[in-house]
């Protein structure tokens, strides 16, 4: 694996003039393109709004890269540049040995073959998530001539499809809330940051968004055409190759959602009952086949994270592959994935931002509970978002003790929880309440 010193040595002597020229040229081209792509224009957003959203993602991606260089050693953010440097090596291989370039992605270097789906070491599937991203970046290098910040523009454009897909779904579910949904979709700090920087999260969320978009509109319009099925399969493929444990979580959520759509009035009961069944299968599938030992896979993953001691690693209770152990560790898992980092966990600017965001989201939850206006029609979509998101958060909390990784991993489900909350808050009641109290206090002091 490349070290930070090696990465910086490779990047130090790269010419900048061409990068600046390419950056400006592609920035203008893609800023124009986002106002012409039908998938974006059908959102109902104006051209200036589309351009501003796109520029925000680029700015976040540039900041992500800057943090990786100047702050990466302490915040453990150098992965983005390691991916870039390895993509340059793949780019060179593409030119010198195209056969090897086309075939190495499908070659398993381990004796175990392709069977170790859940393993975190010496596993084709564990390596695949990084190899897919590196291969994707190597293709971008054809257009960017290997310049990182030019690739940020391409990456922002590609991942904008995922954010826009969620925006269009939520805008359809909550009509008349366009600006509220727009802000909640594109201005959640951790979501904007982690899905705009060159890493896996942006593509993973795009995969999740494609799944949600295709199923929601397919069910609403009672029609699954070729494009919609292709979008669904693309989304599932992105999830499978970039974070395979999410694939195991999203499949039950999809199955339950599809079944609930046939009996919409019993949606919540269907979600609760089927998820209880899935929980039973989670602990008993190993008796059908040893390769389906899901509890052991989670316990193994936790052990791997415990061994990776980092600046944001925290002590946790070790997990055993039993139902009792999972039950006992559930409060710890929820605390890790939902509540942390605490203010006491702050060690640098990223952990400070994450701690502040947690506090603001808790305040938002309280506001939602006090001033909720229950007017949602597509309740099964909301059920999907809730059950899928909390399943992901539990999986993160059970397996991970590194707060930096936890914040990054959970960023992809935060919009699925925040957007429905924000859209259902009665903001007019809150403004009236505040206005009345301000007026009352002013009268007291007169």
C-alpha positions as CSV (number, residue, x, y, z in Angstrom):
1,X,0.0,0.0,0.0
2,X,1.3,3.5,-0.9
3,X,2.4,5.6,2.0
4,X,1.5,9.3,2.4
5,X,5.2,10.2,1.7
6,X,5.2,8.2,-1.5
7,X,1.9,9.8,-2.6
8,X,3.2,13.3,-2.1
9,X,6.4,12.5,-3.9
10,X,4.5,11.4,-6.9
11,X,2.3,14.4,-6.9
12,X,4.9,17.1,-6.1
13,X,6.3,17.6,-9.6
14,X,3.1,17.5,-11.6
15,X,2.7,20.6,-13.9
16,X,-0.1,22.9,-12.8
17,X,-0.7,25.1,-15.9
18,X,-2.4,22.4,-17.8
19,X,-4.5,21.5,-14.8
20,X,-5.8,25.0,-14.4
21,X,-6.6,25.3,-18.1
22,X,-8.5,22.0,-18.1
23,X,-10.3,22.8,-14.8
24,X,-11.7,26.1,-16.1
25,X,-12.7,24.6,-19.5
26,X,-14.4,21.5,-18.0
27,X,-16.0,23.7,-15.3
28,X,-17.7,25.9,-17.9
29,X,-18.7,22.9,-20.0
30,X,-20.3,20.9,-17.2
31,X,-21.9,23.9,-15.6
32,X,-23.7,24.4,-18.9
33,X,-24.4,20.7,-19.3
34,X,-26.2,20.4,-15.9
35,X,-28.8,22.9,-17.3
36,X,-29.3,20.7,-20.4
37,X,-29.5,17.1,-19.0
38,X,-33.2,16.1,-18.9
39,X,-32.8,14.2,-15.7
40,X,-31.8,17.4,-14.0
41,X,-34.1,19.8,-15.7
42,X,-37.2,17.7,-15.0
43,X,-36.6,18.4,-11.3
44,X,-38.3,21.8,-11.8
45,X,-35.2,23.6,-10.5
46,X,-34.1,26.7,-12.3
47,X,-30.9,26.9,-14.3
48,X,-29.1,29.1,-11.7
49,X,-30.2,26.6,-8.9
50,X,-28.8,23.7,-10.9
51,X,-25.5,25.4,-11.5
52,X,-25.2,26.5,-7.8
53,X,-25.8,23.0,-6.6
54,X,-23.2,21.6,-9.0
55,X,-20.7,24.3,-7.9
56,X,-21.3,23.5,-4.3
57,X,-20.4,19.8,-4.9
58,X,-17.3,20.9,-6.7
59,X,-16.2,23.2,-3.9
60,X,-16.9,20.4,-1.4
61,X,-14.8,18.0,-3.5
62,X,-11.9,20.4,-3.8
63,X,-12.0,20.9,0.0
64,X,-12.1,17.2,0.5
65,X,-8.9,16.9,-1.6
66,X,-7.2,19.8,0.2
67,X,-8.0,18.2,3.6
68,X,-6.5,15.0,2.2
69,X,-3.2,16.7,1.5
70,X,-2.8,19.2,4.3
71,X,-4.7,17.5,7.1
72,X,-4.7,13.9,6.0
73,X,-2.1,12.6,8.4
74,X,-4.0,13.6,11.5
75,X,-7.6,13.1,10.2
76,X,-6.7,10.0,8.3
77,X,-8.0,11.4,5.0
78,X,-5.2,10.4,2.5
79,X,-7.2,7.6,1.0
80,X,-8.6,9.9,-1.7
81,X,-5.1,10.7,-2.9
82,X,-4.0,7.0,-2.7
83,X,-6.9,6.1,-5.0
84,X,-5.8,8.9,-7.3
85,X,-2.2,7.8,-7.5
86,X,-3.2,4.1,-8.0
87,X,-5.6,5.2,-10.8
88,X,-2.6,6.9,-12.5
89,X,-0.8,3.6,-12.4
90,X,-3.9,1.9,-14.0
91,X,-4.0,4.7,-16.6
92,X,-0.4,3.9,-17.5
93,X,-1.3,0.2,-17.6
94,X,-4.2,1.0,-20.0
95,X,-1.7,2.4,-22.5
96,X,1.1,-0.1,-22.1
97,X,-0.8,-3.4,-21.6
98,X,-4.5,-3.0,-22.4
99,X,-5.2,-6.7,-22.0
100,X,-4.0,-6.7,-18.5
101,X,-5.9,-3.5,-17.8
102,X,-9.2,-5.1,-18.9
103,X,-8.7,-8.4,-17.2
104,X,-7.0,-7.6,-13.8
105,X,-10.3,-6.5,-12.2
106,X,-11.7,-10.0,-12.6
107,X,-8.7,-11.9,-11.3
108,X,-8.7,-13.3,-7.8
109,X,-5.1,-13.2,-6.3
110,X,-6.1,-15.4,-3.3
111,X,-6.3,-19.2,-3.1
112,X,-9.8,-18.9,-1.6
113,X,-11.4,-17.9,-4.8
114,X,-14.6,-15.8,-4.9
115,X,-16.2,-17.4,-1.9
116,X,-15.1,-15.1,0.9
117,X,-17.9,-12.6,0.3
118,X,-17.9,-11.1,3.9
119,X,-14.2,-11.4,4.7
120,X,-12.3,-8.2,5.3
121,X,-8.8,-9.6,4.5
122,X,-7.4,-11.6,1.6
123,X,-10.8,-11.4,-0.1
124,X,-11.6,-10.6,-3.7
125,X,-14.8,-8.9,-2.6
126,X,-13.1,-6.8,0.0
127,X,-10.5,-5.6,-2.6
128,X,-13.1,-5.1,-5.3
129,X,-14.6,-1.9,-3.7
130,X,-11.3,-0.1,-4.0
131,X,-10.4,-1.6,-7.3
132,X,-13.7,-0.5,-8.9
133,X,-13.2,3.1,-7.8
134,X,-9.6,3.1,-9.0
135,X,-10.7,1.7,-12.4
136,X,-13.4,4.3,-12.7
137,X,-10.9,7.1,-11.9
138,X,-8.4,5.7,-14.5
139,X,-11.1,6.2,-17.1
140,X,-11.6,9.8,-15.9
141,X,-7.9,10.3,-16.3
142,X,-8.3,9.9,-20.1
143,X,-10.1,13.2,-20.1
144,X,-8.3,14.9,-17.2
145,X,-4.8,13.8,-18.2
146,X,-4.4,12.5,-14.6
147,X,-5.2,15.7,-12.7
148,X,-7.0,15.2,-9.4
149,X,-9.0,18.4,-9.2
150,X,-10.2,18.1,-12.8
151,X,-11.5,14.6,-11.9
152,X,-13.5,16.3,-9.0
153,X,-15.6,18.0,-11.7
154,X,-16.4,14.7,-13.4
155,X,-17.1,13.0,-10.1
156,X,-19.4,15.9,-9.0
157,X,-21.3,15.6,-12.2
158,X,-21.8,11.8,-11.9
159,X,-22.8,11.8,-8.3
160,X,-25.2,14.7,-8.8
161,X,-27.5,12.1,-10.5
162,X,-27.9,10.3,-7.1
163,X,-28.7,13.5,-5.1
164,X,-31.0,14.7,-7.9
165,X,-32.8,11.3,-7.9
166,X,-33.6,11.6,-4.2
167,X,-34.6,15.2,-4.6
168,X,-37.1,14.3,-7.3
169,X,-38.6,11.4,-5.3
170,X,-39.0,13.5,-2.1
171,X,-40.3,16.5,-4.1
172,X,-43.0,14.2,-5.5
173,X,-43.8,12.8,-2.1
174,X,-44.0,16.2,-0.4
175,X,-45.5,18.6,-3.0
176,X,-45.2,22.3,-2.3
177,X,-42.1,21.8,-0.2
178,X,-39.5,22.2,-3.0
179,X,-37.2,24.7,-1.3
180,X,-37.3,22.9,2.0
181,X,-36.4,19.6,0.3
182,X,-33.8,21.3,-1.8
183,X,-32.0,22.6,1.2
184,X,-32.3,19.3,3.1
185,X,-31.0,17.3,0.2
186,X,-28.0,19.4,-0.8
187,X,-26.9,21.3,2.3
188,X,-26.5,18.6,4.9
189,X,-22.8,19.2,5.7
190,X,-21.6,15.6,6.1
191,X,-23.6,14.4,3.1
192,X,-22.3,17.1,0.9
193,X,-18.8,16.7,2.0
194,X,-18.5,12.9,2.0
195,X,-20.4,12.3,-1.2
196,X,-18.7,15.0,-3.2
197,X,-15.1,14.1,-2.4
198,X,-13.4,11.4,-4.5
199,X,-14.2,8.3,-2.5
200,X,-16.7,5.5,-2.6
201,X,-19.6,7.3,-0.7
202,X,-20.8,9.4,-3.6
203,X,-21.1,6.4,-5.9
204,X,-22.7,4.3,-3.2
205,X,-25.3,6.9,-2.5
206,X,-26.0,7.2,-6.2
207,X,-26.6,3.4,-6.3
208,X,-29.1,3.7,-3.3
209,X,-30.8,6.7,-4.9
210,X,-31.2,4.8,-8.3
211,X,-32.9,1.9,-6.4
212,X,-35.3,4.2,-4.6
213,X,-36.1,6.3,-7.7
214,X,-36.8,3.3,-10.0
215,X,-39.0,1.5,-7.5
216,X,-40.9,4.6,-6.3
217,X,-41.8,5.9,-9.7
218,X,-42.2,2.4,-11.1
219,X,-44.8,1.6,-8.5
220,X,-46.5,5.0,-8.8
221,X,-46.8,4.8,-12.6
222,X,-47.4,1.0,-12.6
223,X,-44.8,0.7,-15.3
224,X,-41.2,-0.6,-15.3
225,X,-39.7,0.2,-18.6
226,X,-36.2,-0.7,-19.8
227,X,-34.6,2.6,-18.5
228,X,-36.1,2.1,-15.1
229,X,-35.0,-1.5,-14.8
230,X,-31.5,-0.5,-16.1
231,X,-31.4,2.2,-13.4
232,X,-32.4,-0.3,-10.7
233,X,-29.8,-2.9,-11.8
234,X,-27.1,-0.2,-12.0
235,X,-27.9,0.9,-8.5
236,X,-27.7,-2.6,-7.1
237,X,-24.4,-3.2,-9.0
238,X,-22.9,-0.1,-7.5
239,X,-23.9,-1.1,-4.0
240,X,-22.7,-4.7,-4.5
241,X,-19.3,-3.8,-5.8
242,X,-18.5,-0.7,-3.6
243,X,-19.9,-1.9,-0.2
244,X,-21.1,-5.4,-0.4
245,X,-22.5,-5.6,3.2
246,X,-25.0,-2.9,2.2
247,X,-26.2,-5.2,-0.6
248,X,-27.3,-7.7,2.1
249,X,-29.1,-4.9,3.9
250,X,-30.8,-3.3,0.9
251,X,-32.3,-6.5,-0.5
252,X,-34.6,-7.2,2.5
253,X,-35.7,-3.5,2.4
254,X,-36.5,-3.7,-1.3
255,X,-38.4,-7.0,-0.9
256,X,-40.5,-5.6,2.0
257,X,-41.2,-2.3,0.2
258,X,-42.4,-4.1,-2.9
259,X,-44.7,-6.4,-0.9
260,X,-46.0,-3.5,1.2
261,X,-46.9,-1.6,-2.0
262,X,-49.5,-4.3,-2.8
263,X,-51.2,-3.7,0.6
264,X,-50.4,0.0,1.3
265,X,-52.8,0.3,4.2
266,X,-50.9,-2.4,6.1
267,X,-47.5,-1.1,5.2
268,X,-46.1,-0.6,8.7
269,X,-47.3,-4.0,9.9
270,X,-45.7,-5.7,6.8
271,X,-42.4,-3.9,7.5
272,X,-42.4,-4.9,11.2
273,X,-43.4,-8.5,10.6
274,X,-41.0,-9.1,7.7
275,X,-38.1,-7.5,9.5
276,X,-38.7,-9.7,12.5
277,X,-38.5,-12.6,10.1
278,X,-35.3,-11.3,8.6
279,X,-33.8,-10.9,12.1
280,X,-34.5,-14.6,12.7
281,X,-33.0,-15.6,9.4
282,X,-29.9,-13.4,10.2
283,X,-29.1,-15.7,13.2
284,X,-30.3,-19.0,11.8
285,X,-29.2,-19.0,8.2
286,X,-25.8,-20.5,9.2
287,X,-27.7,-23.7,10.0
288,X,-28.7,-23.9,6.4
289,X,-25.3,-23.1,5.1
290,X,-22.0,-22.2,6.9
291,X,-21.3,-19.6,4.3
292,X,-24.4,-17.6,5.5
293,X,-23.0,-17.1,9.0
294,X,-24.0,-13.4,9.2
295,X,-23.4,-12.9,13.0
296,X,-19.8,-14.3,12.6
297,X,-19.2,-12.0,9.6
298,X,-20.2,-8.9,11.7
299,X,-18.1,-10.0,14.6
300,X,-15.1,-10.6,12.3
301,X,-15.5,-7.2,10.8
302,X,-15.6,-5.6,14.3
303,X,-12.3,-7.4,15.1
304,X,-10.7,-6.0,12.0
305,X,-11.7,-2.5,12.9
306,X,-10.4,-2.9,16.5
307,X,-7.0,-4.0,15.1
308,X,-6.9,-0.8,12.9
309,X,-6.0,1.6,15.8
310,X,-6.5,5.2,14.6
311,X,-6.7,8.6,16.2
312,X,-10.5,8.4,16.4
313,X,-10.8,4.8,17.5
314,X,-12.7,4.3,20.7
315,X,-12.9,1.3,23.1
316,X,-15.9,-0.9,22.7
317,X,-17.4,-4.1,24.0
318,X,-16.5,-7.0,21.7
319,X,-19.3,-8.7,19.9
320,X,-19.9,-12.4,20.0
321,X,-21.8,-14.2,17.1
322,X,-24.9,-14.8,19.2
323,X,-28.3,-13.2,19.5
324,X,-27.8,-12.4,23.2
325,X,-24.5,-10.6,22.4
326,X,-26.1,-8.6,19.6
327,X,-28.9,-7.6,21.9
328,X,-26.6,-6.5,24.7
329,X,-24.5,-4.5,22.3
330,X,-27.4,-2.8,20.6
331,X,-27.3,0.3,22.9
332,X,-23.5,0.6,22.2
333,X,-24.2,0.3,18.5
334,X,-26.9,2.9,18.4
335,X,-24.7,5.3,20.5
336,X,-21.7,4.9,18.2
337,X,-23.6,5.3,14.9
338,X,-26.1,7.9,15.9
339,X,-24.8,10.0,18.8
340,X,-21.1,10.2,18.4
341,X,-18.7,12.0,18.1
342,X,-19.4,13.7,21.5
343,X,-17.8,17.1,22.2
344,X,-15.2,15.2,24.2
345,X,-14.3,13.2,21.0
346,X,-13.3,16.3,19.1
347,X,-9.7,16.2,18.0
348,X,-9.7,18.2,14.7
349,X,-11.9,20.2,12.4
350,X,-13.7,17.2,10.9
351,X,-14.7,15.7,14.2
352,X,-15.7,19.2,15.4
353,X,-18.0,19.6,12.4
354,X,-19.4,16.1,12.9
355,X,-20.1,16.8,16.6
356,X,-21.9,20.0,15.8
357,X,-24.0,18.3,13.1
358,X,-25.1,15.6,15.6
359,X,-26.2,18.3,18.0
360,X,-28.1,20.1,15.3
361,X,-29.8,16.9,14.1
362,X,-30.9,16.1,17.6
363,X,-32.5,19.6,17.8
364,X,-34.1,19.0,14.5
365,X,-35.6,15.7,15.8
366,X,-37.0,17.5,18.8
367,X,-38.6,20.2,16.6
368,X,-40.0,17.4,14.4
369,X,-41.6,15.7,17.4
370,X,-43.1,18.9,18.7
371,X,-44.3,20.5,15.4
372,X,-44.9,17.6,13.1
373,X,-47.6,17.8,10.4
374,X,-48.4,14.3,9.3
375,X,-49.5,14.7,5.7
376,X,-47.3,12.2,3.8
377,X,-49.0,10.0,1.3
378,X,-46.3,7.6,0.3
379,X,-45.9,6.0,3.7
380,X,-44.2,2.9,2.5
381,X,-41.4,4.9,1.0
382,X,-40.9,6.5,4.4
383,X,-41.0,3.1,6.0
384,X,-38.3,1.9,3.6
385,X,-36.1,4.9,4.4
386,X,-36.6,4.3,8.2
387,X,-36.0,0.6,8.2
388,X,-33.2,0.6,5.7
389,X,-31.4,3.6,7.3
390,X,-31.6,2.2,10.9
391,X,-30.4,-1.2,9.6
392,X,-27.4,0.5,8.1
393,X,-26.7,2.4,11.3
394,X,-27.0,-0.7,13.4
395,X,-24.6,-2.5,11.1
396,X,-22.1,0.3,11.3
397,X,-22.4,0.5,15.1
398,X,-22.0,-3.3,15.6
399,X,-18.9,-3.5,13.4
400,X,-17.0,-0.2,13.7
401,X,-15.2,1.6,16.5
402,X,-13.5,4.3,14.4
403,X,-15.5,7.5,14.7
404,X,-14.0,8.9,11.5
405,X,-15.1,5.9,9.5
406,X,-18.5,5.9,11.2
407,X,-19.2,9.5,10.2
408,X,-18.3,8.7,6.6
409,X,-20.3,5.5,6.4
410,X,-23.5,7.0,7.9
411,X,-23.4,10.0,5.7
412,X,-25.2,8.1,2.9
413,X,-28.3,7.5,4.9
414,X,-28.7,10.8,6.7
415,X,-30.7,12.4,3.8
416,X,-33.2,9.5,3.9
417,X,-33.9,10.4,7.5
418,X,-33.5,14.2,7.5
419,X,-35.5,15.1,4.3
420,X,-38.8,13.4,5.5
421,X,-38.4,15.1,8.9
422,X,-37.8,18.5,7.5
423,X,-40.6,18.2,5.0
424,X,-43.1,17.2,7.7
425,X,-42.3,20.0,10.1
426,X,-44.9,22.7,10.3
427,X,-42.5,25.6,9.9
428,X,-45.4,28.2,9.8
429,X,-46.5,27.1,13.3
430,X,-42.9,27.5,14.5
431,X,-42.6,31.0,13.0
432,X,-46.0,32.0,14.5
433,X,-45.0,30.6,17.9
434,X,-41.7,32.5,17.8
435,X,-43.3,35.7,16.6
436,X,-45.9,35.6,19.4
437,X,-43.2,35.0,22.0
438,X,-41.0,37.8,20.7
439,X,-44.0,40.2,20.6
440,X,-45.0,39.1,24.2
441,X,-41.5,39.8,25.5
442,X,-41.3,43.2,23.8
443,X,-44.6,44.1,25.5
444,X,-43.2,43.1,28.9
445,X,-40.2,45.4,28.5
446,X,-42.3,48.4,27.4
